[in-house]
Amino acid sequence: MNLPGSPFLQYRGEDLYLEDVRLADLATQHGTPLYVYSRNAMRAALAPYQQALEGRQHLICYAVKANSNLAVLQTFAQAGCGFDIVSAGELARVLAAGGQPGKVVFSGVGKTRDEMKLAMQAGVKCFNVESTAELEVLSDVASQNGLTARVSLRVNPDVDAGTHPYISTGLKGNKFGIAHELAVETYRRAAQLPGIEVVGIDCHIGSQITDVSPYLDALERVLDLVEAIESHGITLHHLDLGGGLGIRYTDETPPDARTLIGQLLARIDVRGHGHREVMFEPGRSLVGNAGVLLTEVMFLKPGEQKNFCVVDAAMNDLMRPALYEAYMGIVNTRQRRGETTTWDVVGPVCESGDWLGRDRDLNVQPGDVLAVLSAGAYGMTMASNYNSRGRAAELMVDGAQVHVIRARETVESLFAEERLI
Ligand SMILES: *Cc1c(COP(=O)(O)O)cnc(C)c1O
C-alpha cells in the first residue's frame, strides 16, 4: 500500500509502524483516540528548509498554530528554529518550551494591547502588522511603556494561491494584510510613528499550496514594494515569505521545500536583494505528515444507501474533514486479508458533519484500530470539547522510544471552572 507523506510510517508485515513503534500496541497501552507523532519525521521535514537556506542569513519560524504541543515546540527550538505566533498564549508556550523570544514573530489581525505589551517586554523579533489601525495602537502601547516595537508590515500581494477559500489569505477579499496599493504610504506612516522601528516586510498567501508559481508571483510583487519603500529612505532588513507549503494528503504533489526555496532565492538574487535576511513561517509542511490519529472501530452499521463505520474519534478531535471537507487517508493499523467494503468513517458526535472519511474501501472489524493519516497539523490544535468529550492524549515516538507529551483530558477537568448557582 502507498501511504502518503512520511517514510517513517510503514507496514512491517501486517502491522503499521511509526518509526520503530507498532501503532496498535500504543492504542492498547494508551487508549484511543490518540495522537501519535514522529520526532524524526519532524526533523526530516525541517531539513530541506535548513539545507536550502544554508550560508545565508535566515530564520525559519515554525508556525505554532499547526501543532503547539510543548514537546513539538521544544523539538523545533532545539533544531534552531524561531516561531511564528498569533497570540500571547502561543508566546507563553514557546517560552515554556525553551524557544528564544528574539526569534519570535507575532502575526495576526487582532492583537490586543495586552498581547502587544507582553510581546514587547519579552523582546520578540518582530510584529507582523496587518493594518494601519493596529500600527497606531502598537505605537501607542510602545510609547506608553517606554518600549520599541520592531515591525514588518504584512502586505497582501493579491495573488491566488489556488487553495480552498477558507485557507487562502493573499487575495484582495481576504481580511489579512495591508493592500498592495496602500503599502508604501503605510510604511511612510510607520517610519514616523514613535515607538516603531521598521525592520522588514512579510506576506503569507495561504495554506496547503501545492505549486511554486503563486510564491514566485507574490515574491515579485513584494520585491516591487521593497524597492518602492526603500526609495522613500526606509530600510528593510528582512524579507519574510510566510508559510503555506502543502503536503500530500492523497495525490497532491507539492514541491519539496528545497526546490521551492531554491527558486525563490534565485529570484531574490537576480533582482539584487540577496543581502537581506530571508525568513519563512512553515507550519503544516513541518508537522502534517509526522502524525496520525489512532481511533478504534466501535460499531459497523451497514445500510441501504451507506455503510457507516462508527469510530471513537470525532470532529471534536479532528476538525479538518468537517470544516474544510478535507480528505485525510484512513488505514487499518493491522491489515486484514480479504474483501474490502465501502464505508463512511464517522464519529459519535451529534452532527451529520461529524465524519472523518467518506466512501473509504476498508476491511475492518469492531475493535480494529484505524490510523487517520497526515494528522500532525491542525489536528490537536483545533480540537474542542464539544459533546463534553475530553481531548485525546498525545504521544511522541523517537526511534523505539515513546514519550507521553500530553495526558488524556479528564471529564472532571472539563467543568472544573464551572460553578453551580
Ligand atoms: C497559519 C500561518 C502560517 C503557517 O501556515 P502553514 O500553511 O501551516 O504553513 C504562517 N504564517 C502565518 C501568518 C499564518 O497565519
Ligand as a Chemical Component Dictionary entry (heavy atoms), coordinates in Angstrom:
data_LIG
# 
_chem_comp.id                   LIG 
_chem_comp.type                 NON-POLYMER 
_chem_comp.pdbx_formal_charge   0 
_chem_comp.three_letter_code    LIG 
# 
loop_
_chem_comp_atom.comp_id 
_chem_comp_atom.atom_id 
_chem_comp_atom.alt_atom_id 
_chem_comp_atom.type_symbol 
_chem_comp_atom.charge 
_chem_comp_atom.model_Cartn_x 
_chem_comp_atom.model_Cartn_y 
_chem_comp_atom.model_Cartn_z 
_chem_comp_atom.pdbx_ordinal 
LIG C1 C1 C 0 -1.035 29.776 9.537 1  
LIG C2 C2 C 0 0.087  30.680 9.220 2  
LIG C3 C3 C 0 1.323  30.157 8.813 3  
LIG C4 C4 C 0 1.557  28.670 8.594 4  
LIG O1 O1 O 0 0.802  28.169 7.530 5  
LIG P1 P1 P 0 1.007  26.652 7.037 6  
LIG O2 O2 O 0 0.056  26.515 5.923 7  
LIG O3 O3 O 0 0.676  25.775 8.188 8  
LIG O4 O4 O 0 2.428  26.516 6.619 9  
LIG C5 C5 C 0 2.361  31.038 8.595 10 
LIG N1 N1 N 0 2.199  32.375 8.744 11 
LIG C6 C6 C 0 1.020  32.916 9.119 12 
LIG C7 C7 C 0 0.909  34.373 9.270 13 
LIG C8 C8 C 0 -0.067 32.085 9.366 14 
LIG O5 O5 O 0 -1.235 32.630 9.719 15 
# 
loop_
_chem_comp_bond.comp_id 
_chem_comp_bond.atom_id_1 
_chem_comp_bond.atom_id_2 
_chem_comp_bond.value_order 
_chem_comp_bond.pdbx_ordinal 
LIG C1 C2 SING 1  
LIG C2 C3 SING 2  
LIG C2 C8 DOUB 3  
LIG C3 C4 SING 4  
LIG C3 C5 DOUB 5  
LIG C4 O1 SING 6  
LIG O1 P1 SING 7  
LIG P1 O2 DOUB 8  
LIG P1 O3 SING 9  
LIG P1 O4 SING 10 
LIG C5 N1 SING 11 
LIG N1 C6 DOUB 12 
LIG C6 C7 SING 13 
LIG C6 C8 SING 14 
LIG C8 O5 SING 15 
# 
